[in-house]
Amino acid sequence: MNLYTKLSAVALLAATFAASTSADETQEAPPKYVESAIIILNLTNKADEGTTGYLLATPCTGCEPLKMQVTSQTALYLQGKPSSFSELGMKIDWQGSVFYEPGTPPVVTELFLN
């Protein structure tokens, strides 16, 4: 093997490693969740924006509630079935699970209410 072939092989390996490293860094982290919480909803429903607002999820007695943003992209499940926020009526206090993307504020991706 001559020097040119060796350098080409090293350059190819370096490029492959760099590409695989950058692909790993761009993968999204799995959403975080609160498995069981008392949930208080503060939502508004606007025709042009859909349902938006905030919720407070308290994961345990004595724990600080976590404030999270609800967007029009938040998926809602009521008693395990896909639902719309209009089905909640005026009830604001629930029990359930919250899946969210970390951030400031955290954004709710899926909301499971019982």
MARPADO-703758 format. One record per residue: residue number from 1; x, y, z of N, C-alpha, C, O in turn. Coordinates in nm, 4 decimals, always signed. Layout:
BEGIN
- NUM/X/Y/Z/X/Y/Z/X/Y/Z/X/Y/Z $
...
***
This chain:
BEGIN
- 1/+0.0840/-0.1177/+0.0000/+0.0000/+0.0000/+0.0000/+0.0883/+0.1238/+0.0000/+0.1807/+0.1360/+0.0805 $
- 2/+0.0592/+0.2133/-0.0895/+0.1397/+0.3348/-0.0927/+0.0805/+0.4392/+0.0027/-0.0284/+0.4207/+0.0572 $
- 3/+0.1519/+0.5454/+0.0210/+0.1129/+0.6500/+0.1155/-0.0208/+0.7135/+0.0781/-0.1016/+0.7438/+0.1659 $
- 4/-0.0446/+0.7337/-0.0511/-0.1696/+0.7950/-0.0977/-0.2896/+0.7079/-0.0591/-0.3917/+0.7606/-0.0148 $
- 5/-0.2791/+0.5778/-0.0749/-0.3877/+0.4854/-0.0416/-0.4151/+0.4877/+0.1085/-0.5306/+0.4882/+0.1510 $
- 6/-0.3084/+0.4890/+0.1886/-0.3249/+0.4921/+0.3342/-0.3928/+0.6212/+0.3787/-0.4824/+0.6185/+0.4631 $
- 7/-0.3505/+0.7340/+0.3223/-0.4112/+0.8622/+0.3589/-0.5576/+0.8679/+0.3166/-0.6412/+0.9230/+0.3883 $
- 8/-0.5886/+0.8110/+0.2003/-0.7276/+0.8081/+0.1537/-0.8141/+0.7252/+0.2481/-0.9266/+0.7640/+0.2797 $
- 9/-0.7623/+0.6119/+0.2926/-0.8371/+0.5255/+0.3842/-0.8602/+0.5956/+0.5179/-0.9696/+0.5877/+0.5736 $
- 10/-0.7593/+0.6632/+0.5692/-0.7727/+0.7361/+0.6953/-0.8740/+0.8492/+0.6809/-0.9558/+0.8704/+0.7704 $
- 11/-0.8695/+0.9217/+0.5701/-0.9638/+1.0313/+0.5468/-1.1065/+0.9787/+0.5379/-1.1988/+1.0410/+0.5905 $
- 12/-1.1256/+0.8650/+0.4720/-1.2583/+0.8048/+0.4599/-1.3109/+0.7623/+0.5969/-1.4276/+0.7859/+0.6283 $
- 13/-1.2270/+0.7007/+0.6777/-1.2679/+0.6609/+0.8128/-1.3035/+0.7825/+0.8977/-1.4021/+0.7796/+0.9713 $
- 14/-1.2254/+0.8878/+0.8886/-1.2522/+1.0091/+0.9660/-1.3846/+1.0723/+0.9236/-1.4617/+1.1172/+1.0084 $
- 15/-1.4110/+1.0761/+0.7947/-1.5366/+1.1336/+0.7450/-1.6557/+1.0502/+0.7897/-1.7590/+1.1053/+0.8278 $
- 16/-1.6424/+0.9182/+0.7857/-1.7503/+0.8294/+0.8300/-1.7774/+0.8488/+0.9783/-1.8931/+0.8568/+1.0195 $
- 17/-1.6723/+0.8565/+1.0589/-1.6880/+0.8777/+1.2027/-1.7545/+1.0119/+1.2312/-1.8433/+1.0201/+1.3161 $
- 18/-1.7130/+1.1158/+1.1621/-1.7711/+1.2492/+1.1827/-1.9188/+1.2500/+1.1458/-1.9994/+1.3108/+1.2162 $
- 19/-1.9555/+1.1840/+1.0371/-2.0959/+1.1797/+0.9946/-2.1802/+1.1031/+1.0951/-2.2917/+1.1449/+1.1263 $
- 20/-2.1289/+0.9915/+1.1465/-2.2076/+0.9139/+1.2426/-2.2185/+0.9872/+1.3755/-2.3211/+0.9765/+1.4426 $
- 21/-2.1169/+1.0605/+1.4147/-2.1223/+1.1372/+1.5388/-2.2242/+1.2490/+1.5288/-2.3011/+1.2699/+1.6227 $
- 22/-2.2272/+1.3214/+1.4184/-2.3230/+1.4308/+1.4051/-2.4648/+1.3773/+1.3948/-2.5575/+1.4441/+1.4405 $
- 23/-2.4858/+1.2599/+1.3369/-2.6194/+1.2010/+1.3298/-2.6681/+1.1643/+1.4694/-2.7860/+1.1819/+1.5001 $
- 24/-2.5787/+1.1135/+1.5544/-2.6168/+1.0793/+1.6913/-2.6553/+1.2032/+1.7708/-2.7470/+1.1979/+1.8528 $
- 25/-2.5871/+1.3135/+1.7478/-2.6134/+1.4355/+1.8233/-2.7458/+1.4993/+1.7855/-2.8039/+1.5711/+1.8669 $
- 26/-2.7960/+1.4755/+1.6638/-2.9195/+1.5390/+1.6204/-3.0435/+1.4591/+1.6588/-3.1549/+1.5085/+1.6417 $
- 27/-3.0278/+1.3377/+1.7099/-3.1437/+1.2605/+1.7528/-3.2075/+1.3285/+1.8727/-3.1392/+1.3769/+1.9630 $
- 28/-3.3414/+1.3309/+1.8712/-3.4128/+1.3952/+1.9802/-3.4130/+1.3054/+2.1032/-3.4187/+1.1829/+2.0926 $
- 29/-3.4068/+1.3675/+2.2177/-3.4164/+1.2932/+2.3421/-3.5609/+1.2479/+2.3608/-3.6535/+1.3183/+2.3207 $
- 30/-3.5805/+1.1317/+2.4212/-3.7184/+1.0881/+2.4444/-3.7886/+1.1844/+2.5398/-3.7246/+1.2446/+2.6261 $
- 31/-3.9205/+1.1988/+2.5240/-3.9904/+1.2923/+2.6126/-3.9853/+1.2451/+2.7572/-3.9778/+1.1255/+2.7853 $
- 32/-3.9893/+1.3399/+2.8464/-3.9951/+1.3084/+2.9888/-4.1414/+1.2930/+3.0269/-4.2300/+1.3320/+2.9509 $
- 33/-4.1671/+1.2362/+3.1440/-4.3057/+1.2189/+3.1844/-4.3209/+1.2197/+3.3357/-4.2269/+1.1935/+3.4106 $
- 34/-4.4425/+1.2507/+3.3774/-4.4845/+1.2360/+3.5159/-4.5882/+1.1252/+3.5115/-4.6952/+1.1417/+3.4529 $
- 35/-4.5566/+1.0122/+3.5737/-4.6403/+0.8935/+3.5577/-4.7768/+0.9064/+3.6238/-4.8776/+0.8658/+3.5660 $
- 36/-4.7814/+0.9615/+3.7421/-4.9085/+0.9739/+3.8131/-4.9082/+1.1064/+3.8873/-4.8211/+1.1318/+3.9705 $
- 37/-5.0060/+1.1909/+3.8567/-5.0073/+1.3249/+3.9155/-5.1498/+1.3739/+3.9338/-5.2428/+1.3291/+3.8668 $
- 38/-5.1636/+1.4665/+4.0261/-5.2855/+1.5462/+4.0349/-5.2627/+1.6625/+3.9397/-5.1605/+1.7307/+3.9477 $
- 39/-5.3574/+1.6851/+3.8499/-5.3394/+1.7828/+3.7422/-5.4481/+1.8888/+3.7500/-5.5667/+1.8569/+3.7587 $
- 40/-5.4071/+2.0145/+3.7469/-5.4991/+2.1284/+3.7415/-5.4801/+2.1943/+3.6054/-5.3682/+2.2299/+3.5683 $
- 41/-5.5899/+2.2105/+3.5309/-5.5841/+2.2684/+3.3963/-5.6282/+2.4136/+3.3965/-5.7236/+2.4499/+3.4653 $
- 42/-5.5592/+2.4963/+3.3199/-5.5972/+2.6355/+3.2951/-5.5858/+2.6563/+3.1442/-5.4799/+2.6926/+3.0929 $
- 43/-5.6976/+2.6324/+3.0738/-5.6956/+2.6302/+2.9277/-5.7922/+2.7312/+2.8688/-5.8936/+2.7652/+2.9296 $
- 44/-5.7594/+2.7785/+2.7495/-5.8515/+2.8605/+2.6709/-5.8650/+2.7961/+2.5341/-5.7719/+2.7325/+2.4845 $
- 45/-5.9812/+2.8132/+2.4740/-6.0062/+2.7562/+2.3423/-6.0430/+2.8684/+2.2471/-6.1503/+2.9276/+2.2580 $
- 46/-5.9533/+2.8973/+2.1538/-5.9764/+3.0020/+2.0541/-5.9891/+2.9371/+1.9174/-5.9146/+2.8450/+1.8838 $
- 47/-6.0838/+2.9857/+1.8393/-6.1104/+2.9255/+1.7085/-5.9869/+2.9236/+1.6193/-5.9645/+2.8259/+1.5478 $
- 48/-5.9063/+3.0296/+1.6220/-5.7904/+3.0370/+1.5327/-5.6650/+2.9709/+1.5889/-5.5732/+2.9401/+1.5128 $
- 49/-5.6585/+2.9482/+1.7213/-5.5384/+2.8916/+1.7830/-5.5589/+2.7523/+1.8407/-5.4612/+2.6855/+1.8745 $
- 50/-5.6827/+2.7068/+1.8527/-5.7084/+2.5795/+1.9190/-5.6993/+2.5968/+2.0697/-5.7052/+2.7088/+2.1205 $
- 51/-5.6852/+2.4874/+2.1398/-5.6767/+2.4912/+2.2855/-5.5323/+2.5144/+2.3279/-5.4417/+2.4438/+2.2837 $
- 52/-5.5117/+2.6135/+2.4136/-5.3789/+2.6436/+2.4665/-5.3923/+2.6788/+2.6135/-5.5025/+2.7037/+2.6624 $
- 53/-5.2814/+2.6809/+2.6827/-5.2823/+2.7202/+2.8225/-5.1728/+2.6498/+2.8998/-5.0673/+2.6162/+2.8460 $
- 54/-5.2007/+2.6284/+3.0282/-5.1031/+2.5673/+3.1173/-5.1695/+2.4618/+3.2029/-5.2917/+2.4588/+3.2175 $
- 55/-5.0867/+2.3752/+3.2594/-5.1342/+2.2830/+3.3608/-5.0328/+2.2802/+3.4735/-4.9147/+2.3095/+3.4544 $
- 56/-5.0811/+2.2448/+3.5898/-4.9955/+2.2194/+3.7049/-5.0056/+2.0710/+3.7350/-5.1153/+2.0197/+3.7570 $
- 57/-4.8935/+2.0018/+3.7363/-4.8901/+1.8587/+3.7664/-4.8148/+1.8394/+3.8971/-4.6966/+1.8723/+3.9072 $
- 58/-4.8840/+1.7859/+3.9969/-4.8228/+1.7599/+4.1274/-4.8009/+1.6095/+4.1386/-4.8971/+1.5346/+4.1554 $
- 59/-4.6750/+1.5636/+4.1296/-4.6485/+1.4202/+4.1241/-4.6604/+1.3463/+4.2575/-4.6764/+1.2243/+4.2581 $
- 60/-4.6529/+1.4172/+4.3702/-4.6629/+1.3486/+4.4992/-4.7059/+1.4477/+4.6069/-4.6940/+1.5689/+4.5896 $
- 61/-4.7554/+1.3951/+4.7167/-4.7936/+1.4798/+4.8287/-4.6695/+1.5503/+4.8819/-4.5695/+1.4857/+4.9131 $
- 62/-4.6761/+1.6814/+4.8920/-4.5629/+1.7590/+4.9402/-4.4668/+1.8024/+4.8306/-4.3776/+1.8834/+4.8561 $
- 63/-4.4827/+1.7507/+4.7097/-4.3963/+1.7908/+4.5971/-4.4437/+1.9236/+4.5402/-4.5625/+1.9557/+4.5452 $
- 64/-4.3502/+2.0004/+4.4864/-4.3842/+2.1238/+4.4161/-4.4550/+2.0890/+4.2859/-4.4131/+1.9967/+4.2160 $
- 65/-4.5622/+2.1615/+4.2516/-4.6260/+2.1366/+4.1220/-4.5361/+2.1830/+4.0072/-4.4626/+2.2810/+4.0198 $
- 66/-4.5435/+2.1119/+3.8971/-4.4683/+2.1464/+3.7768/-4.5614/+2.2198/+3.6819/-4.6673/+2.1677/+3.6469 $
- 67/-4.5235/+2.3412/+3.6392/-4.6042/+2.4182/+3.5449/-4.5576/+2.3858/+3.4040/-4.4392/+2.3968/+3.3723 $
- 68/-4.6536/+2.3449/+3.3187/-4.6211/+2.3061/+3.1818/-4.7179/+2.3711/+3.0844/-4.8335/+2.3973/+3.1176 $
- 69/-4.6691/+2.3966/+2.9641/-4.7498/+2.4610/+2.8607/-4.8249/+2.3564/+2.7790/-4.7681/+2.2555/+2.7373 $
- 70/-4.9541/+2.3825/+2.7568/-5.0376/+2.3010/+2.6686/-5.0534/+2.3791/+2.5387/-5.0871/+2.4975/+2.5408 $
- 71/-5.0293/+2.3129/+2.4254/-5.0409/+2.3787/+2.2951/-5.1494/+2.3105/+2.2123/-5.2074/+2.2101/+2.2536 $
- 72/-5.1749/+2.3662/+2.0969/-5.2728/+2.3047/+2.0066/-5.2224/+2.1703/+1.9537/-5.3002/+2.0938/+1.8967 $
- 73/-5.0942/+2.1405/+1.9716/-5.0363/+2.0132/+1.9280/-5.0417/+1.9058/+2.0364/-5.0068/+1.7908/+2.0097 $
- 74/-5.0845/+1.9402/+2.1577/-5.0910/+1.8444/+2.2678/-5.1995/+1.7408/+2.2400/-5.3141/+1.7759/+2.2120 $
- 75/-5.1629/+1.6136/+2.2479/-5.2599/+1.5050/+2.2289/-5.3256/+1.4745/+2.3634/-5.2575/+1.4639/+2.4655 $
- 76/-5.4582/+1.4606/+2.3628/-5.5340/+1.4344/+2.4851/-5.5976/+1.2963/+2.4780/-5.6556/+1.2583/+2.3762 $
- 77/-5.5859/+1.2219/+2.5876/-5.6511/+1.0919/+2.6012/-5.7337/+1.0954/+2.7293/-5.6810/+1.1220/+2.8373 $
- 78/-5.8625/+1.0685/+2.7166/-5.9541/+1.0685/+2.8302/-6.0002/+0.9252/+2.8520/-6.0612/+0.8649/+2.7637 $
- 79/-5.9712/+0.8711/+2.9690/-6.0009/+0.7312/+3.0011/-5.9380/+0.6364/+2.8984/-5.9961/+0.5331/+2.8653 $
- 80/-5.8190/+0.6720/+2.8481/-5.7454/+0.5879/+2.7548/-5.7831/+0.6031/+2.6091/-5.7227/+0.5385/+2.5234 $
- 81/-5.8820/+0.6871/+2.5779/-5.9271/+0.7043/+2.4394/-5.8902/+0.8436/+2.3889/-5.8995/+0.9407/+2.4641 $
- 82/-5.8484/+0.8549/+2.2622/-5.8204/+0.9883/+2.2065/-5.9431/+1.0780/+2.2209/-6.0551/+1.0366/+2.1910 $
- 83/-5.9212/+1.2006/+2.2668/-6.0310/+1.2930/+2.2937/-5.9917/+1.4333/+2.2520/-5.8774/+1.4593/+2.2145 $
- 84/-6.0886/+1.5229/+2.2593/-6.0606/+1.6644/+2.2355/-6.0804/+1.7389/+2.3672/-6.1517/+1.6925/+2.4562 $
- 85/-6.0170/+1.8533/+2.3779/-6.0264/+1.9301/+2.5017/-6.1687/+1.9777/+2.5286/-6.2041/+2.0031/+2.6437 $
- 86/-6.2503/+1.9902/+2.4252/-6.3887/+2.0337/+2.4454/-6.4685/+1.9314/+2.5264/-6.5695/+1.9667/+2.5872 $
- 87/-6.4249/+1.8062/+2.5281/-6.4937/+1.7022/+2.6045/-6.4710/+1.7149/+2.7548/-6.5391/+1.6485/+2.8329 $
- 88/-6.3770/+1.7984/+2.7963/-6.3477/+1.8119/+2.9390/-6.4500/+1.8979/+3.0116/-6.4622/+1.8907/+3.1339 $
- 89/-6.5226/+1.9780/+2.9374/-6.6205/+2.0661/+3.0000/-6.5520/+2.1670/+3.0906/-6.4444/+2.2174/+3.0585 $
- 90/-6.6143/+2.1960/+3.2031/-6.5617/+2.2963/+3.2965/-6.4733/+2.2354/+3.4048/-6.4190/+2.3089/+3.4874 $
- 91/-6.4575/+2.1051/+3.4067/-6.3767/+2.0394/+3.5099/-6.2297/+2.0766/+3.4916/-6.1765/+2.0680/+3.3809 $
- 92/-6.1646/+2.1178/+3.6001/-6.0239/+2.1582/+3.5899/-5.9297/+2.0667/+3.6675/-5.8095/+2.0670/+3.6408 $
- 93/-5.9806/+1.9883/+3.7628/-5.8930/+1.9036/+3.8441/-5.9064/+1.7580/+3.8009/-6.0167/+1.7039/+3.7926 $
- 94/-5.7917/+1.6955/+3.7738/-5.7868/+1.5608/+3.7195/-5.6740/+1.4823/+3.7840/-5.5917/+1.5375/+3.8571 $
- 95/-5.6713/+1.3535/+3.7562/-5.5567/+1.2688/+3.7853/-5.5131/+1.2082/+3.6532/-5.5961/+1.1821/+3.5661 $
- 96/-5.3837/+1.1857/+3.6380/-5.3372/+1.1266/+3.5135/-5.1871/+1.1324/+3.4968/-5.1118/+1.1474/+3.5930 $
- 97/-5.1457/+1.1199/+3.3718/-5.0039/+1.1195/+3.3349/-4.9779/+1.2281/+3.2316/-5.0645/+1.2614/+3.1507 $
- 98/-4.8563/+1.2826/+3.2361/-4.8181/+1.3906/+3.1453/-4.6847/+1.3556/+3.0800/-4.5868/+1.3275/+3.1491 $
- 99/-4.6812/+1.3573/+2.9470/-4.5558/+1.3449/+2.8725/-4.5211/+1.4835/+2.8207/-4.6079/+1.5543/+2.7697 $
- 100/-4.3938/+1.5229/+2.8335/-4.3563/+1.6593/+2.7961/-4.2145/+1.6667/+2.7435/-4.1306/+1.5809/+2.7709 $
- 101/-4.1905/+1.7723/+2.6671/-4.0567/+1.8057/+2.6190/-3.9976/+1.9072/+2.7159/-4.0612/+2.0087/+2.7443 $
- 102/-3.8771/+1.8820/+2.7674/-3.8158/+1.9777/+2.8596/-3.7931/+2.1122/+2.7913/-3.7709/+2.1179/+2.6703 $
- 103/-3.7984/+2.2167/+2.8663/-3.7759/+2.3507/+2.8141/-3.8218/+2.4521/+2.9160/-3.8533/+2.4167/+3.0296 $
- 104/-3.8258/+2.5769/+2.8766/-3.8733/+2.6837/+2.9643/-3.9846/+2.7565/+2.8930/-3.9551/+2.8437/+2.8113 $
- 105/-4.1092/+2.7270/+2.9180/-4.1577/+2.6206/+3.0076/-4.1582/+2.4854/+2.9351/-4.1487/+2.4803/+2.8125 $
- 106/-4.1694/+2.3760/+3.0117/-4.1855/+2.2454/+2.9474/-4.3148/+2.2438/+2.8659/-4.4135/+2.3061/+2.9051 $
- 107/-4.3149/+2.1730/+2.7528/-4.4319/+2.1688/+2.6642/-4.4914/+2.0280/+2.6672/-4.4220/+1.9294/+2.6426 $
- 108/-4.6202/+2.0203/+2.6976/-4.6898/+1.8922/+2.7064/-4.7108/+1.8364/+2.5657/-4.7648/+1.9047/+2.4788 $
- 109/-4.6677/+1.7111/+2.5437/-4.6901/+1.6455/+2.4151/-4.8115/+1.5541/+2.4208/-4.8887/+1.5469/+2.3251 $
- 110/-4.8288/+1.4841/+2.5327/-4.9429/+1.3947/+2.5510/-4.9937/+1.4072/+2.6935/-4.9160/+1.4171/+2.7885 $
- 111/-5.1256/+1.4066/+2.7064/-5.1901/+1.4207/+2.8364/-5.2924/+1.3092/+2.8506/-5.3853/+1.2988/+2.7706 $
- 112/-5.2751/+1.2258/+2.9526/-5.3653/+1.1140/+2.9791/-5.4418/+1.1445/+3.1074/-5.3823/+1.1520/+3.2149 $
- 113/-5.5735/+1.1621/+3.0966/-5.6555/+1.1975/+3.2122/-5.7506/+1.0838/+3.2471/-5.8025/+1.0146/+3.1595 $
- 114/-5.7724/+1.0660/+3.3782/-5.8660/+0.9650/+3.4286/-5.9870/+1.0330/+3.4877/-6.0783/+0.9659/+3.5359 $
***
